[in-house]
Amino acid sequence: MSALEALPISKLWIERYTEHQITDLLPGLINECDYDPIGIISDDSLPTAEALRLVLEHYVDGEVVTAYCNVDQQSSIVNLSTEPLKVQDMATLDCYTMPTREDVEASSTEKVRTWFAGHTLTFMSRDLWAKYPFVSIGGGNGSQSDYSMSCRLQLDDVPIWAVRGAFVQHLKAVVDVVEQDGIRRLLIGVEEPGIRWDECA
C-alpha cells in the first residue's frame, strides 16, 4: 500500500469490492471528478514514480497507454499481448501472446504496441472510460475486466501502447490462484467495503 500511496497523483481507493460491484460503481465515481486522463491499477503490485512518469509522458489523447508487470512471482512473462487477442466470452491462455519483460525492454521503440492492457497503471481519457467502461465478466465476484476492456478496444481499433521500461513488480505468487490465507488473502466479504479520495497536494 505504501508504494501506491507514494505515487504523486490524486487517487480514488475502491476497497474490498468485487469486480462486479466495481462495474456498477466506477462510472458514477469517474463522473464525480474532473481528472483527465484517468488510470487504474490493482493493489497487489509495487508501482514506482518512474513507471508512472513514463506512462504519463507518453500518453496521447485517444490512445491507451500502460505499464506492465510480471504475471506472477514465478515468471518473467508480462501482462501484454504482442498479437491481437482471441475474442471470446471468457479468456483462456490461448487468447494472449504474452512477451517476457526482456522482450519488451529490448524493443527498439519507446512505445510498444500491445493488444492487452492488464490494468497496471493503464491510462486513458475520460471519453474513452465512458465509451469502454470497466466491465467484469464471469460468475461469482466477477473477473477479467482487463480482458473485457482490451477486447472492446481492439474491436474498435483503439490502440494500446506499453511504454518500454515502465515495469511494475506484481506480488501475485502463482497466476490464477486465489490465496485463502496469509498476507495475500482477499478481504472482500471479510471487512466492510469502502471508497475514499486521496487528493494530491
N, C-alpha and C positions, 0 to 999 in steps of 0.2 A: 504494500500500500504506500510505503514511503516513496517508492520510485514514481508512482502515479501522482502522488501529492506534489512532488518536486517539479513536475512539468510546468513551465512558465506560461500557462494558458488558463483561462477560466474553464471550469469543469462542472458537469452535471453527473452526479453519482446516482445510479439506479441500482439499489442494493437488495439482494435476496428476492428478486422477482424471477419467474420463469420466462423463457423466451416467448412463449405465447402471451404472457401478460405484458411484456415489453412491446410486443406488436401493437397492442391496444393503447399503451401509454405514450410511446415516443412521439407520434405526430403532434399531439397536443403540447407536449413539453417543448418541442422544437418551435412551435408557434408562440411560445411564451418569451422567447429570446429573439435577439436580432443579430446573432453571430452569423458570419459567412466568411469562409467555409466552416463546415461542421465535421468533426472526426469522431471515430468510435474505436474503442479498444477494450478488450476483456481484462479482467482483474488478475489473471494468472500469468502475468508477464512482467518483465523489468524494462520498461521503456526508458530511453535516455533523452536528454535535451538535444543531443546531436542528431539522433534519428528523427525527432520531431522537426528540428531545424531543416534537415534535408528534405523532408516531405513538404513542408510549407514553402520552402524556397523553390521547389519545382511544381508547385500547384498551379494549375491553369483552369480558369472557369470553363465549365462544360466537359471537363475530364475528371476522372477519379484517380487520385494519387495515394499510394500506400507504402508503408514499410512492410517488413516481412519477418517471420520468426520460424524457428525450428518447430516441426510438428509435435515433437516430444523430446525428452531428455536423452533418448536412445539414438537419435538420428540427426544427420545434417540436412535432411530434406526440409524444404521450407514451404510455407503455405501460399504458393503461387502456382500458376499453370502456364507453361510455355506454348500451349496449343489451346484452341477453343475447347470449352467444356462440352462434354456429352450432357445434353439437357434431358432430364427425366424427372419423375415425381420426387424421388429421394436419391441423393448422391450415393454412389458406390465408388470404390477406389479407382475403377477404370474410367471415371468421369474426368479425372485430372491427369495432367502431365507435369508432375511436380519436379522442379530442379533442386539441386543442392545449394546451400549457401555459397559454396565455392563457385558453382556455375554462375550465379547471379553476380558475384563480385569480380568475376573475370570478364564481365561484359565490357565491350569497347565503348558503350554509350552509358551516360549517367542515368537515363530513364530506360527501363527495361519493360517491354510490352508483356502484360500478363492478362489472362482471361479470368483470373480468380483473385479476389482480394479477401484475405482471411480476417478482416476486422482487427488489423494490427496497425493502429494509427492510420486508418483509412479515412481520407478526407474527400468530401465533395460539397458542391454548393447547396444552399437551401432549396433551390429549384429542383435539383436532382433528388434530394431527400424527399421532396414532395411527390415527385414522379416515381421514384423507386424506393419506397419506404422499407424500413426494417420489417420483414415478414418471416416468421418461423414456420417450419413445416413439420409434418410427422405427428405422432401421438404423444401422450404423456405431457411433459413440460415444454415440448417443442425443441427443435434443433435446426441446424443447417441454415440459419438465417443468412450467413455469408454466401453460401452456395446459391440460395434463392435469389439474393440481390445480384450476384455476379451473372447468373443465367439471364435475368431480365435485362441487365445492362448489355450483355452480349447480343441478345436478340434484337436490340435497338441500335447496335453498332456504337455504343458509348465506350470510348477507350478507357482502359485501366492501365496505369503505369506504376511500376515499382521503382523506387529510387535506389540505385546501387549504393551500398554502404549503410542504408537505413535498417540495420539489423536490430531486432529486439529479442532478447532471450525469453523463451517460453518455458515456464516451470512445470508444464504437464509431464508427468512421469512416463506414461505409456499412452499413446494415441488411442482414442475411442474407449478408454476405460474410465468409468466413474468411480472415484475413490470413496469408500464408505467411512473411513476413519482417518485420524491424523490431521495434519495441518491442511491437507488438500480436500477435506470433507466439505461438501456443499452445505450451506446453511439455509437453503431455500426450504421453507416449511418448518424450520427449527427456530429461527429468530424472525422477528417481525420485519417485513419489507419496509423500505424507506426510500425517499427521494430527497436529495439536497443539492443546492447550488453552492459552488465554491468559486467566487468571483476572483479573477486575477487582479492584483493591485496595480 
